[in-house]
Amino acid sequence: MLQSLLRGLNRRRLKDPSYGFLFDDPHPDEVVCFDTETSGLDPKKAEILSLAAVRIRGNRVLTSQRLNMVFKPQKAIDQESIKVHRLRHVDVANGLDIYEGLDRFLRFVGNRPLVGYFLEFDVAMVNRVVKPWLGIGLPNRCTEVSALYYDYRVRGRDGVYTGNIDLRFDTIMSELKLPVLPAHDALNDAIMTALMYVKLQALLHGSSSAEG
């Protein structure tokens, strides 16, 4: 009930009715996994440098249905962040305008739920631009894969928490025996996170997983 009320309130706050599709009933069998690379770790100050997303249908990661964009930042990129994501000034000089890119992202995602690893940060980065622009933040339901992994590990202990559970990205990939792609690339990270999601859904709910 509360979720329905919030969606109705957000729909009324939407400044541009052409984005009303964000409030349609979600596709029953599809989600979108996305990841960002940013100029810093403070969502109030950092800029999105790259964003990638991939669709998941049922138990399949649809790598052919993906989005991969680089954005031109307004400020110089910090040298320390370049060491992490390896995006230099020359790599983003011809990047998309942030509004053009996020328009593509919103239309790619539509009404589908969102999946990610530490998704709260990525959503905050997108909302920093989208909320002043459209009057609302992303209304999509969100699923955090590290929370799914936590549930899986706790369930394996008969639901009893017996100590720290390592939620690092590399640890989850290793424990789930998933193929590792070069890290700190938005598209690779989105695909790996999508594989985590599909594998965890299979482990938690008993379905098989695949990539397509």
Secondary structure, DSSP 8 states (H G I E B T S, - for coil): -HHHHHHHHHHHH-S-GGGGGGGS---TTEEEEEEEEES-S-TTT--EEEEEEEEEETTEEEEEEEEEEEB--SS---HHHHHHH---HHHHTT-B-HHHHHHHHHHHHTT--EEESSHHHHHHHHHHHHHHHHSS---S-EEEHHHHHHHHHHHTTTT---S-----HHHHHHHTT-----SS-HHHHHHHHHHHHHHHHHHHH----EE-
